[in-house]
């Protein structure tokens, strides 16, 4: 299964600016270990037939449509690929462009052929109330989960961090031996781990272990992320890991208890119970901030203004009404937005576009119940240049973090 950082969203948005045909396919998938996994490639094959027909309707000849979809054929017969699925599969295709992602979201089956990639189903996962991580860490093992309210997936950490305290101490011993050999030329010894030590006596080892885990996660997984990270571990481990942590959004509360004794489903449920109130507070704070700044020139409620400002990276916080759609077109070369009463040919959902570009520029998006929208409008924005006093990455839940 795959990671989908916000940087990928920006890449998808930039890939569609060349004006070529873009194909987006969304497929709910069954995870490995069930008999239903055999249905996954069959359903993708059906989506390919649908995409082929849509490409021909868009003006391609049958051989051209077949060639266009050729990159997907390689995964149809890849048994290893189908054994490692999440809850949903997303495929993006354009000229000389092919990406797929196995994600922890049960997407509705869909094929879209357009002038840009259809990213709206991803927004619930990437919005401020959609994505979080769980780091389940003990002396014996480390697991990292990318999560939404609806599901989770475990991220492969092989080669990124030590997978246990014993492995971390071997790395530490190896580094010391290299330094020792450089100065003395004497042979090294195998590390001796005092497994009978009490937790307090092992703090130095646990702190070094935590530094290694933090360093690997920041370098290879969390570098461009600002989603909350919830720790799952025994009570004495949290302050130690917090001391080593450099990720700004380590959450202030943890899932307490030995994670080795909990199933992934139990860890996810406990973490969501902790993180859900935070997401609700974030939404309420965004609405309060908008109301406080409204009328000062530091906010926008006009959709045309929001679309152009989100494209240029000026939107810091965006609230959009759940279920709302506003159709029209946006020309990035002339900065002109055209709104239509109903969907017309080549139209885009401008709320979708504004949300995607806000996220791509590291802003936050909140999907809000229509009755809770500040001015009863489908969208409301706090502008970035008006919020210089607000850090781009906050210490979520009151945890300590440094960049």
Secondary structure, 3 states (H helix, E strand, C coil): CCCCCHHHHHHHHHHHHHCCCEEEEEEECCCCCCHHHHHHHHHHHHHHHHHHHHHHHCCCCHHHHHHHCHHHHHHHCCHHHHCCCCCEEEEEEECCEEEEEEECCCCCCEEEEECCCCCHHHHHHHCCCCCEEEEEECCCCEEEEEECCCCEEEECCCCCCCCCHHHHHHHHHHHHHHHHHHHHCCCCCCCCCCCCCCHHHHHHHHHHHHHHHHHHHHHHCCCCCCCEEEEEECHHHHHHHHHHCCCCCECCCCEECCHHHCCHHHHHHHHHHHHHHHHHHHHHHHHHHHHHHCCCCCEECCHHHHHHHHHCCCEEEEEEECCCCCEEEEECCCCEEEECCCCCCCCEEHHHHHHHHHHHCCCEEEEECHHHCCCCCCEEEEEHHHCCCCCCCCCHHHCCCCC
